[in-house]
Amino acid sequence: MRAIVRDRRRAFIGSQSLRKLELDQRREVGLIIRDPEIVRAIKKTFRRDWMLTEMKKNKRRRRRRAPVHFLHLMLQPMLGR
């Protein structure tokens, strides 16, 4: 599913990507929504999903760094630091 919110007044929800193949050659389906309440709900969902994705990315980054930090702490006594 694809969703686009435009100018906070209209939204598009559909199956197509914005690639030439989907726009020109494939049969795809989509809806243009003008109901302000539904558009707000789509926008809110997008923001929540984006925040969750960013939080997950940040967690993975911290997790990746942790073993390096742990190794550094283990080696400190051996290196005399």
Summary of the structure (lengths in Angstrom):
residues: 81
radius of gyration: 22.5
end to end distance: 54.1
largest distance: 67.3
contacts: 169
relative contact order: 0.12
helix: 60%
strand: 17%
